[in-house]
Amino acid sequence: MKVGKWDARIRRAAELASSHEFAAEGLLFYGHIGQFQKSIYARVEAAVGPGKKHRAPGTLRQEFDSFVLLPQFAPFLSIVQQHAPAALSQAARELRAKESGHWKQALTEFWRDSSQPPDDSRRAEALILWMFLQPYAEYLADHTIQESLNGTPPLCPLCRSKPLVGVLRPEGDGGKRSLICSLCASEWEFRRIVCAACGEEDVHKLAVYTAEQFKHVRVEACDACHTYIKTVDLTKNGNAVPVVDELATIPLNLWATEHGYTKFQTNLLGI
């Protein structure tokens, strides 16, 4: 069972919340979500089993076990309603008022295709569906015998979702770049000097920004498509947890927005 990775995420969220007051609300909310995601992952593994299976690239979303997932949705909505920022809490309250048939349809539709951004009226609901389905997707990814990749794809090789964050891991005298999937948390290698969104390779069009308070996190922006992704440099801070440190570094998002860049994939707070 790989639920220990949630323990690391939850600890990191609590640690950063105590030292980054401006991000404390989101980080503490993440701690509650992480605890529940951990329990969902464990329930899925207990029901489906610990074995691995072959899945062809891009086919992870062809599996969906509503029988296991649906009974956990109401308790999850309660957690979101109780601990989330106002907009997410209200969306959870509205979802709880609907019948289970609506829940099943909404979860199934999101699972099958969440590639198109939702309209403003459904953005908070989509974030809730995403958070709930993440541990299920992560279970499937962890229990997949992965094939060798050809090239360095910009989307997740298993579920075709966008990356949430990049990571630099120590290799030799430098760092090797990878991307981490926003849905199933799979990690795959990606070239160091190239835009993850559009494939731009001209170094003069690839801006990098760092802030003194976050020396281990950088904004990697592209002047060709005007998108950005944050990358966590583990060669500078080996205690960082990429998906959590990404959430904590709100000032970097503000810098990118002020300079006309749009985030390639928003996080669970919609940022």
C-alpha positions in Angstrom: 0.0 0.0 0.0 1.4 3.4 -1.0 -0.7 5.6 1.2 2.5 6.8 2.9 3.0 9.4 0.2 -0.1 11.2 1.4 1.5 11.4 4.9 4.4 13.2 3.4 2.1 15.6 1.5 0.0 16.3 4.6 3.1 16.9 6.8 4.6 19.3 4.2 1.3 21.2 3.9 1.2 21.7 7.7 4.9 22.8 7.7 4.4 25.3 5.0 1.1 26.6 6.5 3.0 27.5 9.7 5.6 29.6 7.8 3.5 31.0 4.9 0.6 32.8 6.4 -0.6 34.1 3.0 -1.1 30.4 1.8 -2.2 28.9 5.1 -5.9 28.6 4.3 -5.3 26.7 1.1 -2.6 24.5 2.7 -4.7 23.6 5.7 -7.6 22.8 3.4 -5.2 20.6 1.4 -4.3 18.8 4.6 -8.0 17.8 5.1 -8.4 16.8 1.5 -5.1 14.7 1.6 -6.4 12.8 4.6 -9.6 11.9 2.8 -7.8 11.1 -0.4 -5.6 8.7 1.5 -8.6 6.9 2.8 -10.2 6.7 -0.6 -6.9 5.2 -2.1 -6.8 2.6 0.7 -10.5 1.7 0.2 -10.0 1.3 -3.6 -6.9 -0.9 -3.0 -8.8 -3.0 -0.5 -11.7 -3.5 -2.9 -9.8 -3.9 -6.2 -6.5 -5.5 -5.0 -2.8 -4.7 -4.9 -1.8 -6.3 -8.1 -0.5 -4.5 -11.2 -1.8 -4.9 -14.7 -0.8 -3.8 -18.2 -2.6 -0.7 -19.5 -1.9 0.7 -22.9 -0.8 4.3 -23.0 -3.6 6.8 -22.6 -6.2 4.2 -21.6 -6.4 4.7 -17.8 -9.6 6.6 -18.1 -11.3 3.7 -19.8 -11.8 2.2 -16.3 -14.3 3.6 -13.8 -15.6 1.8 -10.7 -18.6 3.8 -9.5 -19.6 1.0 -7.2 -16.5 1.6 -5.1 -16.3 5.4 -5.4 -19.9 6.6 -5.2 -20.5 5.7 -1.5 -17.5 7.9 -0.6 -18.7 11.0 -2.4 -21.2 12.3 0.2 -18.6 12.2 3.1 -16.1 13.9 0.8 -18.5 16.7 0.1 -19.0 17.1 3.8 -15.2 17.6 4.2 -15.1 20.1 1.4 -18.1 22.0 2.7 -16.6 22.2 6.2 -13.0 23.2 5.4 -12.8 24.7 1.9 -12.6 28.4 1.0 -16.1 30.0 0.4 -16.6 29.3 -3.3 -15.7 25.6 -3.0 -17.7 25.2 0.2 -20.8 26.6 -1.5 -20.3 24.3 -4.5 -20.0 21.3 -2.2 -23.2 22.3 -0.4 -25.1 22.6 -3.7 -23.8 19.2 -4.8 -24.9 17.6 -1.5 -28.4 18.7 -2.2 -28.6 16.8 -5.4 -29.4 13.1 -5.9 -26.8 10.3 -6.2 -27.8 9.9 -9.8 -26.5 13.4 -10.6 -23.3 12.6 -8.7 -22.6 9.5 -10.7 -23.3 11.3 -14.0 -21.1 14.3 -13.1 -18.2 12.0 -11.9 -18.4 9.8 -15.0 -18.5 12.7 -17.4 -15.6 14.4 -15.7 -13.6 11.2 -15.6 -14.1 10.5 -19.3 -13.2 13.9 -20.5 -12.0 16.9 -18.5 -9.8 18.3 -21.2 -12.0 21.3 -21.8 -12.1 24.0 -19.1 -15.5 24.3 -17.5 -17.5 27.5 -17.8 -17.4 29.9 -14.8 -20.7 28.5 -13.3 -19.2 25.0 -13.0 -15.6 25.7 -12.2 -15.9 25.1 -8.5 -17.8 21.9 -9.1 -15.2 20.7 -11.5 -12.5 21.3 -8.9 -14.4 19.1 -6.4 -14.8 16.3 -8.9 -11.1 16.5 -9.7 -10.0 16.3 -6.1 -12.3 13.3 -5.4 -11.2 11.4 -8.4 -7.4 12.0 -8.0 -6.8 9.1 -5.5 -8.6 6.7 -7.7 -6.6 7.8 -10.8 -3.4 7.6 -8.7 -4.3 4.0 -7.6 -4.7 3.0 -11.2 -1.4 4.6 -12.2 0.4 3.0 -9.2 -0.9 -0.4 -10.2 0.0 -0.1 -13.9 2.9 -1.9 -15.5 4.2 1.1 -17.5 5.7 0.7 -21.0 8.8 2.6 -22.1 8.1 6.0 -23.5 8.9 7.2 -27.0 10.0 10.8 -26.7 8.8 13.2 -24.0 5.1 13.8 -24.3 3.6 17.1 -22.9 0.5 15.2 -21.6 0.4 12.3 -19.1 1.3 9.1 -20.9 -1.3 7.2 -18.8 -4.4 9.4 -18.6 -3.6 12.2 -21.1 -4.1 14.9 -18.4 -2.1 18.1 -18.3 0.9 18.3 -15.9 0.3 20.2 -12.7 3.9 20.9 -11.8 7.5 20.2 -13.0 10.3 18.8 -10.8 14.0 18.8 -11.1 15.6 15.8 -9.5 19.4 15.4 -8.8 21.3 13.8 -11.6 25.0 14.0 -11.9 26.1 17.7 -11.4 22.6 19.1 -12.3 19.0 18.2 -12.3 16.8 16.0 -14.5 13.4 17.5 -15.4 10.1 15.6 -15.1 6.5 16.6 -15.2 3.8 15.4 -12.7 0.3 14.6 -13.8 -2.5 16.7 -12.4 -4.9 13.8 -12.1 -3.0 10.5 -11.6 0.3 11.9 -10.2 2.3 9.9 -12.7 5.8 11.4 -13.4 7.5 11.3 -16.7 10.8 12.8 -18.1 10.6 16.0 -20.1 13.3 17.9 -21.8 14.8 20.8 -19.8 14.6 23.6 -22.3 11.2 23.4 -23.9 7.7 24.7 -23.2 5.5 22.0 -21.8 2.4 23.6 -23.3 3.4 24.4 -26.9 6.8 22.8 -27.4 8.7 26.0 -28.0 12.5 25.4 -27.9 13.8 28.9 -28.5 15.6 29.8 -25.2 15.0 33.5 -25.9 11.2 32.9 -25.6 11.4 30.8 -22.4 11.5 33.1 -19.4 12.4 31.8 -15.9 11.4 33.7 -12.7 12.3 33.0 -9.1 11.7 34.8 -5.9 14.0 35.2 -2.9 11.5 33.5 -0.5 11.1 30.5 -2.8 14.6 29.8 -4.1 13.7 26.2 -4.9 10.6 27.0 -7.0 10.7 28.7 -10.4 8.1 29.9 -12.9 8.9 28.6 -16.4 7.0 30.8 -18.8 6.7 30.8 -22.6 6.5 34.0 -24.6 5.3 32.0 -27.6 2.0 30.7 -26.1 2.0 32.9 -22.9 1.5 30.0 -20.5 3.6 29.0 -17.5 4.2 26.1 -15.2 6.0 26.0 -11.9 8.9 23.7 -11.3 10.2 22.5 -7.9 13.9 22.1 -7.8 14.8 19.2 -5.4 18.5 19.9 -5.9 18.0 23.1 -3.9 15.5 21.7 -1.3 15.3 18.0 -0.9 12.5 18.3 1.6 10.0 19.8 -0.8 7.0 18.0 -2.0 6.2 19.3 -5.5 2.4 19.2 -5.5 2.3 20.9 -2.1 5.1 23.5 -2.6 3.4 24.4 -5.9 0.2 25.2 -3.9 2.1 27.3 -1.4 4.0 29.6 -3.8 1.1 32.0 -4.5 3.3 35.1 -5.1 4.8 33.3 -8.1 1.3 32.9 -9.6 0.7 36.6 -9.1 4.0 37.6 -10.8 3.1 35.4 -13.8 -0.4 36.8 -14.1 0.8 40.4 -13.9 3.2 39.6 -16.8 0.5 38.2 -19.0 1.0 34.5 -18.5 -1.7 31.9 -18.0 -1.1 28.7 -16.0 -1.0 25.5 -18.0 -3.0 23.7 -15.4 -4.6 25.2 -12.3 -4.3 23.5 -8.9 -7.1 22.4 -6.5 -7.8 26.0 -5.5 -8.3 27.0 -9.1 -5.1 29.0 -9.1 
